[in-house]
Structures are given as C-alpha cells and as structure tokens.
C-alpha cells in the first residue's frame, strides 16, 4: 500500500491486517515507511490478496 496520504491516514495497517485475517492470508513480513506498507505473502495467496485489498479500499 503506497501513497503520500499515508502520513496522515491512521489505521491503514490495521485495515490491512483485518483484510488478511478475514481472507486467511498469512504474511511472513511487514515493512513500513512514511508513505508505504509492504507485506510479504505466499505466491499462492497473491490474487486473493489483490482482490481482497481492492475490495476493502474500493480500488
């Protein structure tokens, strides 16, 4: 998840954790910066994660 608005947007990481939990997607690692949150997930969960995140954030 990337965007300049991440600096002032609270709760994005919590929403992502919820998306992954609700869709039984396990992540192996999380990294963060001022404008980015990155997750390492299994290749088998890639499309499921893309679809779930897109739905949650109306993308």
mmCIF file of the N, C-alpha and C atoms, coordinates in Angstrom:
data_MODEL
# 
_entry.id   MODEL 
# 
loop_
_atom_site.group_PDB 
_atom_site.id 
_atom_site.type_symbol 
_atom_site.label_atom_id 
_atom_site.label_alt_id 
_atom_site.label_comp_id 
_atom_site.label_asym_id 
_atom_site.label_entity_id 
_atom_site.label_seq_id 
_atom_site.pdbx_PDB_ins_code 
_atom_site.Cartn_x 
_atom_site.Cartn_y 
_atom_site.Cartn_z 
_atom_site.occupancy 
_atom_site.B_iso_or_equiv 
_atom_site.pdbx_formal_charge 
_atom_site.auth_seq_id 
_atom_site.auth_comp_id 
_atom_site.auth_asym_id 
_atom_site.auth_atom_id 
_atom_site.pdbx_PDB_model_num 
ATOM 1   N N  . UNK A 1 1  ? 0.869   -1.150  0.000  1.00 0.00 ? 1  UNK A N  1 
ATOM 2   C CA . UNK A 1 1  ? 0.000   0.000   0.000  1.00 0.00 ? 1  UNK A CA 1 
ATOM 3   C C  . UNK A 1 1  ? 0.916   1.212   0.000  1.00 0.00 ? 1  UNK A C  1 
ATOM 4   N N  . UNK A 1 2  ? 0.715   2.109   -0.986 1.00 0.00 ? 2  UNK A N  1 
ATOM 5   C CA . UNK A 1 2  ? 1.605   3.256   -1.140 1.00 0.00 ? 2  UNK A CA 1 
ATOM 6   C C  . UNK A 1 2  ? 0.783   4.515   -1.357 1.00 0.00 ? 2  UNK A C  1 
ATOM 7   N N  . UNK A 1 3  ? 1.221   5.616   -0.764 1.00 0.00 ? 3  UNK A N  1 
ATOM 8   C CA . UNK A 1 3  ? 0.577   6.895   -1.021 1.00 0.00 ? 3  UNK A CA 1 
ATOM 9   C C  . UNK A 1 3  ? 1.056   7.974   -0.075 1.00 0.00 ? 3  UNK A C  1 
ATOM 10  N N  . UNK A 1 4  ? 1.177   9.174   -0.586 1.00 0.00 ? 4  UNK A N  1 
ATOM 11  C CA . UNK A 1 4  ? 1.613   10.299  0.231  1.00 0.00 ? 4  UNK A CA 1 
ATOM 12  C C  . UNK A 1 4  ? 0.657   10.519  1.400  1.00 0.00 ? 4  UNK A C  1 
ATOM 13  N N  . UNK A 1 5  ? -0.611  10.239  1.202  1.00 0.00 ? 5  UNK A N  1 
ATOM 14  C CA . UNK A 1 5  ? -1.601  10.411  2.257  1.00 0.00 ? 5  UNK A CA 1 
ATOM 15  C C  . UNK A 1 5  ? -1.425  9.475   3.440  1.00 0.00 ? 5  UNK A C  1 
ATOM 16  N N  . UNK A 1 6  ? -0.554  8.477   3.294  1.00 0.00 ? 6  UNK A N  1 
ATOM 17  C CA . UNK A 1 6  ? -0.325  7.525   4.388  1.00 0.00 ? 6  UNK A CA 1 
ATOM 18  C C  . UNK A 1 6  ? 0.201   8.225   5.638  1.00 0.00 ? 6  UNK A C  1 
ATOM 19  N N  . UNK A 1 7  ? 0.915   9.320   5.476  1.00 0.00 ? 7  UNK A N  1 
ATOM 20  C CA . UNK A 1 7  ? 1.474   10.038  6.630  1.00 0.00 ? 7  UNK A CA 1 
ATOM 21  C C  . UNK A 1 7  ? 0.386   10.498  7.583  1.00 0.00 ? 7  UNK A C  1 
ATOM 22  N N  . UNK A 1 8  ? -0.727  10.927  7.031  1.00 0.00 ? 8  UNK A N  1 
ATOM 23  C CA . UNK A 1 8  ? -1.801  11.481  7.864  1.00 0.00 ? 8  UNK A CA 1 
ATOM 24  C C  . UNK A 1 8  ? -2.978  10.518  8.032  1.00 0.00 ? 8  UNK A C  1 
ATOM 25  N N  . UNK A 1 9  ? -2.900  9.363   7.434  1.00 0.00 ? 9  UNK A N  1 
ATOM 26  C CA . UNK A 1 9  ? -4.003  8.402   7.450  1.00 0.00 ? 9  UNK A CA 1 
ATOM 27  C C  . UNK A 1 9  ? -3.740  7.340   8.515  1.00 0.00 ? 9  UNK A C  1 
ATOM 28  N N  . UNK A 1 10 ? -4.451  7.382   9.614  1.00 0.00 ? 10 UNK A N  1 
ATOM 29  C CA . UNK A 1 10 ? -4.249  6.370   10.652 1.00 0.00 ? 10 UNK A CA 1 
ATOM 30  C C  . UNK A 1 10 ? -5.128  5.154   10.374 1.00 0.00 ? 10 UNK A C  1 
ATOM 31  N N  . UNK A 1 11 ? -4.663  3.994   10.809 1.00 0.00 ? 11 UNK A N  1 
ATOM 32  C CA . UNK A 1 11 ? -5.464  2.787   10.717 1.00 0.00 ? 11 UNK A CA 1 
ATOM 33  C C  . UNK A 1 11 ? -5.306  1.963   9.459  1.00 0.00 ? 11 UNK A C  1 
ATOM 34  N N  . UNK A 1 12 ? -4.451  2.387   8.531  1.00 0.00 ? 12 UNK A N  1 
ATOM 35  C CA . UNK A 1 12 ? -4.290  1.623   7.286  1.00 0.00 ? 12 UNK A CA 1 
ATOM 36  C C  . UNK A 1 12 ? -3.713  0.245   7.580  1.00 0.00 ? 12 UNK A C  1 
ATOM 37  N N  . UNK A 1 13 ? -2.689  0.178   8.411  1.00 0.00 ? 13 UNK A N  1 
ATOM 38  C CA . UNK A 1 13 ? -2.091  -1.118  8.741  1.00 0.00 ? 13 UNK A CA 1 
ATOM 39  C C  . UNK A 1 13 ? -3.118  -2.030  9.407  1.00 0.00 ? 13 UNK A C  1 
ATOM 40  N N  . UNK A 1 14 ? -3.914  -1.488  10.301 1.00 0.00 ? 14 UNK A N  1 
ATOM 41  C CA . UNK A 1 14 ? -4.946  -2.285  10.974 1.00 0.00 ? 14 UNK A CA 1 
ATOM 42  C C  . UNK A 1 14 ? -5.965  -2.818  9.974  1.00 0.00 ? 14 UNK A C  1 
ATOM 43  N N  . UNK A 1 15 ? -6.355  -1.995  9.006  1.00 0.00 ? 15 UNK A N  1 
ATOM 44  C CA . UNK A 1 15 ? -7.291  -2.449  7.968  1.00 0.00 ? 15 UNK A CA 1 
ATOM 45  C C  . UNK A 1 15 ? -6.675  -3.568  7.144  1.00 0.00 ? 15 UNK A C  1 
ATOM 46  N N  . UNK A 1 16 ? -5.386  -3.434  6.824  1.00 0.00 ? 16 UNK A N  1 
ATOM 47  C CA . UNK A 1 16 ? -4.714  -4.481  6.050  1.00 0.00 ? 16 UNK A CA 1 
ATOM 48  C C  . UNK A 1 16 ? -4.628  -5.778  6.845  1.00 0.00 ? 16 UNK A C  1 
ATOM 49  N N  . UNK A 1 17 ? -4.280  -5.683  8.132  1.00 0.00 ? 17 UNK A N  1 
ATOM 50  C CA . UNK A 1 17 ? -4.238  -6.882  8.967  1.00 0.00 ? 17 UNK A CA 1 
ATOM 51  C C  . UNK A 1 17 ? -5.601  -7.565  8.987  1.00 0.00 ? 17 UNK A C  1 
ATOM 52  N N  . UNK A 1 18 ? -6.664  -6.787  9.078  1.00 0.00 ? 18 UNK A N  1 
ATOM 53  C CA . UNK A 1 18 ? -8.021  -7.332  9.100  1.00 0.00 ? 18 UNK A CA 1 
ATOM 54  C C  . UNK A 1 18 ? -8.358  -7.994  7.772  1.00 0.00 ? 18 UNK A C  1 
ATOM 55  N N  . UNK A 1 19 ? -7.990  -7.362  6.658  1.00 0.00 ? 19 UNK A N  1 
ATOM 56  C CA . UNK A 1 19 ? -8.229  -7.945  5.329  1.00 0.00 ? 19 UNK A CA 1 
ATOM 57  C C  . UNK A 1 19 ? -7.548  -9.302  5.238  1.00 0.00 ? 19 UNK A C  1 
ATOM 58  N N  . UNK A 1 20 ? -6.293  -9.368  5.658  1.00 0.00 ? 20 UNK A N  1 
ATOM 59  C CA . UNK A 1 20 ? -5.567  -10.636 5.588  1.00 0.00 ? 20 UNK A CA 1 
ATOM 60  C C  . UNK A 1 20 ? -6.194  -11.676 6.511  1.00 0.00 ? 20 UNK A C  1 
ATOM 61  N N  . UNK A 1 21 ? -6.549  -11.292 7.718  1.00 0.00 ? 21 UNK A N  1 
ATOM 62  C CA . UNK A 1 21 ? -7.158  -12.234 8.663  1.00 0.00 ? 21 UNK A CA 1 
ATOM 63  C C  . UNK A 1 21 ? -8.496  -12.750 8.147  1.00 0.00 ? 21 UNK A C  1 
ATOM 64  N N  . UNK A 1 22 ? -9.328  -11.848 7.633  1.00 0.00 ? 22 UNK A N  1 
ATOM 65  C CA . UNK A 1 22 ? -10.648 -12.238 7.138  1.00 0.00 ? 22 UNK A CA 1 
ATOM 66  C C  . UNK A 1 22 ? -10.578 -13.163 5.928  1.00 0.00 ? 22 UNK A C  1 
ATOM 67  N N  . UNK A 1 23 ? -9.469  -13.114 5.201  1.00 0.00 ? 23 UNK A N  1 
ATOM 68  C CA . UNK A 1 23 ? -9.325  -13.914 3.986  1.00 0.00 ? 23 UNK A CA 1 
ATOM 69  C C  . UNK A 1 23 ? -8.308  -15.037 4.139  1.00 0.00 ? 23 UNK A C  1 
ATOM 70  N N  . UNK A 1 24 ? -7.927  -15.327 5.387  1.00 0.00 ? 24 UNK A N  1 
ATOM 71  C CA . UNK A 1 24 ? -6.992  -16.415 5.696  1.00 0.00 ? 24 UNK A CA 1 
ATOM 72  C C  . UNK A 1 24 ? -5.705  -16.303 4.878  1.00 0.00 ? 24 UNK A C  1 
ATOM 73  N N  . UNK A 1 25 ? -5.143  -15.098 4.838  1.00 0.00 ? 25 UNK A N  1 
ATOM 74  C CA . UNK A 1 25 ? -3.890  -14.843 4.132  1.00 0.00 ? 25 UNK A CA 1 
ATOM 75  C C  . UNK A 1 25 ? -2.827  -14.566 5.191  1.00 0.00 ? 25 UNK A C  1 
ATOM 76  N N  . UNK A 1 26 ? -1.814  -15.411 5.222  1.00 0.00 ? 26 UNK A N  1 
ATOM 77  C CA . UNK A 1 26 ? -0.743  -15.217 6.194  1.00 0.00 ? 26 UNK A CA 1 
ATOM 78  C C  . UNK A 1 26 ? 0.373   -14.404 5.558  1.00 0.00 ? 26 UNK A C  1 
ATOM 79  N N  . UNK A 1 27 ? 0.921   -13.463 6.311  1.00 0.00 ? 27 UNK A N  1 
ATOM 80  C CA . UNK A 1 27 ? 2.066   -12.715 5.802  1.00 0.00 ? 27 UNK A CA 1 
ATOM 81  C C  . UNK A 1 27 ? 3.291   -13.099 6.609  1.00 0.00 ? 27 UNK A C  1 
ATOM 82  N N  . UNK A 1 28 ? 4.426   -13.095 5.936  1.00 0.00 ? 28 UNK A N  1 
ATOM 83  C CA . UNK A 1 28 ? 5.676   -13.518 6.545  1.00 0.00 ? 28 UNK A CA 1 
ATOM 84  C C  . UNK A 1 28 ? 6.466   -12.338 7.103  1.00 0.00 ? 28 UNK A C  1 
ATOM 85  N N  . UNK A 1 29 ? 6.241   -11.159 6.527  1.00 0.00 ? 29 UNK A N  1 
ATOM 86  C CA . UNK A 1 29 ? 6.994   -9.977  6.937  1.00 0.00 ? 29 UNK A CA 1 
ATOM 87  C C  . UNK A 1 29 ? 6.210   -8.721  6.593  1.00 0.00 ? 29 UNK A C  1 
ATOM 88  N N  . UNK A 1 30 ? 6.399   -7.680  7.388  1.00 0.00 ? 30 UNK A N  1 
ATOM 89  C CA . UNK A 1 30 ? 5.798   -6.373  7.136  1.00 0.00 ? 30 UNK A CA 1 
ATOM 90  C C  . UNK A 1 30 ? 6.903   -5.334  7.271  1.00 0.00 ? 30 UNK A C  1 
ATOM 91  N N  . UNK A 1 31 ? 6.956   -4.395  6.326  1.00 0.00 ? 31 UNK A N  1 
ATOM 92  C CA . UNK A 1 31 ? 7.864   -3.259  6.449  1.00 0.00 ? 31 UNK A CA 1 
ATOM 93  C C  . UNK A 1 31 ? 7.052   -1.988  6.239  1.00 0.00 ? 31 UNK A C  1 
ATOM 94  N N  . UNK A 1 32 ? 7.472   -0.923  6.894  1.00 0.00 ? 32 UNK A N  1 
ATOM 95  C CA . UNK A 1 32 ? 6.740   0.333   6.786  1.00 0.00 ? 32 UNK A CA 1 
ATOM 96  C C  . UNK A 1 32 ? 7.693   1.508   6.589  1.00 0.00 ? 32 UNK A C  1 
ATOM 97  N N  . UNK A 1 33 ? 7.168   2.550   5.985  1.00 0.00 ? 33 UNK A N  1 
ATOM 98  C CA . UNK A 1 33 ? 7.848   3.837   5.894  1.00 0.00 ? 33 UNK A CA 1 
ATOM 99  C C  . UNK A 1 33 ? 6.769   4.904   6.008  1.00 0.00 ? 33 UNK A C  1 
ATOM 100 N N  . UNK A 1 34 ? 7.125   6.150   5.808  1.00 0.00 ? 34 UNK A N  1 
ATOM 101 C CA . UNK A 1 34 ? 6.138   7.229   5.913  1.00 0.00 ? 34 UNK A CA 1 
ATOM 102 C C  . UNK A 1 34 ? 5.025   7.104   4.883  1.00 0.00 ? 34 UNK A C  1 
ATOM 103 N N  . UNK A 1 35 ? 5.353   6.553   3.708  1.00 0.00 ? 35 UNK A N  1 
ATOM 104 C CA . UNK A 1 35 ? 4.348   6.508   2.637  1.00 0.00 ? 35 UNK A CA 1 
ATOM 105 C C  . UNK A 1 35 ? 4.049   5.099   2.135  1.00 0.00 ? 35 UNK A C  1 
ATOM 106 N N  . UNK A 1 36 ? 4.577   4.061   2.800  1.00 0.00 ? 36 UNK A N  1 
ATOM 107 C CA . UNK A 1 36 ? 4.403   2.713   2.266  1.00 0.00 ? 36 UNK A CA 1 
ATOM 108 C C  . UNK A 1 36 ? 4.291   1.678   3.380  1.00 0.00 ? 36 UNK A C  1 
ATOM 109 N N  . UNK A 1 37 ? 3.426   0.690   3.158  1.00 0.00 ? 37 UNK A N  1 
ATOM 110 C CA . UNK A 1 37 ? 3.375   -0.515  3.981  1.00 0.00 ? 37 UNK A CA 1 
ATOM 111 C C  . UNK A 1 37 ? 3.486   -1.683  3.011  1.00 0.00 ? 37 UNK A C  1 
ATOM 112 N N  . UNK A 1 38 ? 4.495   -2.532  3.220  1.00 0.00 ? 38 UNK A N  1 
ATOM 113 C CA . UNK A 1 38 ? 4.720   -3.673  2.333  1.00 0.00 ? 38 UNK A CA 1 
ATOM 114 C C  . UNK A 1 38 ? 4.566   -4.968  3.123  1.00 0.00 ? 38 UNK A C  1 
ATOM 115 N N  . UNK A 1 39 ? 3.971   -5.958  2.483  1.00 0.00 ? 39 UNK A N  1 
ATOM 116 C CA . UNK A 1 39 ? 3.748   -7.261  3.099  1.00 0.00 ? 39 UNK A CA 1 
ATOM 117 C C  . UNK A 1 39 ? 4.347   -8.334  2.209  1.00 0.00 ? 39 UNK A C  1 
ATOM 118 N N  . UNK A 1 40 ? 5.001   -9.315  2.817  1.00 0.00 ? 40 UNK A N  1 
ATOM 119 C CA . UNK A 1 40 ? 5.495   -10.476 2.088  1.00 0.00 ? 40 UNK A CA 1 
ATOM 120 C C  . UNK A 1 40 ? 4.500   -11.602 2.342  1.00 0.00 ? 40 UNK A C  1 
ATOM 121 N N  . UNK A 1 41 ? 3.903   -12.101 1.239  1.00 0.00 ? 41 UNK A N  1 
ATOM 122 C CA . UNK A 1 41 ? 2.930   -13.191 1.335  1.00 0.00 ? 41 UNK A CA 1 
ATOM 123 C C  . UNK A 1 41 ? 3.330   -14.301 0.371  1.00 0.00 ? 41 UNK A C  1 
ATOM 124 N N  . UNK A 1 42 ? 2.721   -15.442 0.529  1.00 0.00 ? 42 UNK A N  1 
ATOM 125 C CA . UNK A 1 42 ? 2.957   -16.572 -0.360 1.00 0.00 ? 42 UNK A CA 1 
ATOM 126 C C  . UNK A 1 42 ? 2.408   -16.273 -1.752 1.00 0.00 ? 42 UNK A C  1 
ATOM 127 N N  . UNK A 1 43 ? 3.101   -16.762 -2.757 1.00 0.00 ? 43 UNK A N  1 
ATOM 128 C CA . UNK A 1 43 ? 2.656   -16.579 -4.141 1.00 0.00 ? 43 UNK A CA 1 
ATOM 129 C C  . UNK A 1 43 ? 1.249   -17.127 -4.345 1.00 0.00 ? 43 UNK A C  1 
ATOM 130 N N  . UNK A 1 44 ? 0.918   -18.208 -3.662 1.00 0.00 ? 44 UNK A N  1 
ATOM 131 C CA . UNK A 1 44 ? -0.407  -18.815 -3.845 1.00 0.00 ? 44 UNK A CA 1 
ATOM 132 C C  . UNK A 1 44 ? -1.543  -17.898 -3.383 1.00 0.00 ? 44 UNK A C  1 
ATOM 133 N N  . UNK A 1 45 ? -1.232  -16.962 -2.488 1.00 0.00 ? 45 UNK A N  1 
ATOM 134 C CA . UNK A 1 45 ? -2.247  -16.040 -1.974 1.00 0.00 ? 45 UNK A CA 1 
ATOM 135 C C  . UNK A 1 45 ? -2.274  -14.701 -2.701 1.00 0.00 ? 45 UNK A C  1 
ATOM 136 N N  . UNK A 1 46 ? -1.429  -14.541 -3.705 1.00 0.00 ? 46 UNK A N  1 
ATOM 137 C CA . UNK A 1 46 ? -1.278  -13.241 -4.365 1.00 0.00 ? 46 UNK A CA 1 
ATOM 138 C C  . UNK A 1 46 ? -2.591  -12.701 -4.918 1.00 0.00 ? 46 UNK A C  1 
ATOM 139 N N  . UNK A 1 47 ? -3.282  -13.465 -5.731 1.00 0.00 ? 47 UNK A N  1 
ATOM 140 C CA . UNK A 1 47 ? -4.513  -12.957 -6.352 1.00 0.00 ? 47 UNK A CA 1 
ATOM 141 C C  . UNK A 1 47 ? -5.611  -12.732 -5.320 1.00 0.00 ? 47 UNK A C  1 
ATOM 142 N N  . UNK A 1 48 ? -5.685  -13.639 -4.344 1.00 0.00 ? 48 UNK A N  1 
ATOM 143 C CA . UNK A 1 48 ? -6.680  -13.469 -3.280 1.00 0.00 ? 48 UNK A CA 1 
ATOM 144 C C  . UNK A 1 48 ? -6.418  -12.168 -2.516 1.00 0.00 ? 48 UNK A C  1 
ATOM 145 N N  . UNK A 1 49 ? -5.147  -11.873 -2.246 1.00 0.00 ? 49 UNK A N  1 
ATOM 146 C CA . UNK A 1 49 ? -4.794  -10.635 -1.538 1.00 0.00 ? 49 UNK A CA 1 
ATOM 147 C C  . UNK A 1 49 ? -5.111  -9.405  -2.380 1.00 0.00 ? 49 UNK A C  1 
ATOM 148 N N  . UNK A 1 50 ? -4.780  -9.450  -3.655 1.00 0.00 ? 50 UNK A N  1 
ATOM 149 C CA . UNK A 1 50 ? -5.071  -8.323  -4.552 1.00 0.00 ? 50 UNK A CA 1 
ATOM 150 C C  . UNK A 1 50 ? -6.568  -8.041  -4.567 1.00 0.00 ? 50 UNK A C  1 
ATOM 151 N N  . UNK A 1 51 ? -7.354  -9.081  -4.738 1.00 0.00 ? 51 UNK A N  1 
ATOM 152 C CA . UNK A 1 51 ? -8.811  -8.917  -4.802 1.00 0.00 ? 51 UNK A CA 1 
ATOM 153 C C  . UNK A 1 51 ? -9.379  -8.386  -3.485 1.00 0.00 ? 51 UNK A C  1 
ATOM 154 N N  . UNK A 1 52 ? -8.899  -8.921  -2.365 1.00 0.00 ? 52 UNK A N  1 
ATOM 155 C CA . UNK A 1 52 ? -9.416  -8.513  -1.056 1.00 0.00 ? 52 UNK A CA 1 
ATOM 156 C C  . UNK A 1 52 ? -9.052  -7.063  -0.732 1.00 0.00 ? 52 UNK A C  1 
ATOM 157 N N  . UNK A 1 53 ? -7.824  -6.677  -1.039 1.00 0.00 ? 53 UNK A N  1 
ATOM 158 C CA . UNK A 1 53 ? -7.390  -5.295  -0.780 1.00 0.00 ? 53 UNK A CA 1 
ATOM 159 C C  . UNK A 1 53 ? -8.148  -4.328  -1.684 1.00 0.00 ? 53 UNK A C  1 
ATOM 160 N N  . UNK A 1 54 ? -8.301  -4.695  -2.942 1.00 0.00 ? 54 UNK A N  1 
ATOM 161 C CA . UNK A 1 54 ? -9.044  -3.838  -3.878 1.00 0.00 ? 54 UNK A CA 1 
ATOM 162 C C  . UNK A 1 54 ? -10.477 -3.633  -3.401 1.00 0.00 ? 54 UNK A C  1 
ATOM 163 N N  . UNK A 1 55 ? -11.097 -4.683  -2.913 1.00 0.00 ? 55 UNK A N  1 
ATOM 164 C CA . UNK A 1 55 ? -12.471 -4.572  -2.424 1.00 0.00 ? 55 UNK A CA 1 
ATOM 165 C C  . UNK A 1 55 ? -12.539 -3.679  -1.181 1.00 0.00 ? 55 UNK A C  1 
ATOM 166 N N  . UNK A 1 56 ? -11.627 -3.895  -0.235 1.00 0.00 ? 56 UNK A N  1 
ATOM 167 C CA . UNK A 1 56 ? -11.642 -3.137  1.021  1.00 0.00 ? 56 UNK A CA 1 
ATOM 168 C C  . UNK A 1 56 ? -11.430 -1.642  0.789  1.00 0.00 ? 56 UNK A C  1 
ATOM 169 N N  . UNK A 1 57 ? -10.526 -1.306  -0.143 1.00 0.00 ? 57 UNK A N  1 
ATOM 170 C CA . UNK A 1 57 ? -10.180 0.096   -0.374 1.00 0.00 ? 57 UNK A CA 1 
ATOM 171 C C  . UNK A 1 57 ? -10.872 0.681   -1.608 1.00 0.00 ? 57 UNK A C  1 
ATOM 172 N N  . UNK A 1 58 ? -11.876 -0.041  -2.122 1.00 0.00 ? 58 UNK A N  1 
ATOM 173 C CA . UNK A 1 58 ? -12.652 0.426   -3.283 1.00 0.00 ? 58 UNK A CA 1 
ATOM 174 C C  . UNK A 1 58 ? -11.772 0.818   -4.466 1.00 0.00 ? 58 UNK A C  1 
ATOM 175 N N  . UNK A 1 59 ? -10.865 -0.070  -4.829 1.00 0.00 ? 59 UNK A N  1 
ATOM 176 C CA . UNK A 1 59 ? -9.954  0.195   -5.953 1.00 0.00 ? 59 UNK A CA 1 
ATOM 177 C C  . UNK A 1 59 ? -10.423 -0.488  -7.216 1.00 0.00 ? 59 UNK A C  1 
# 
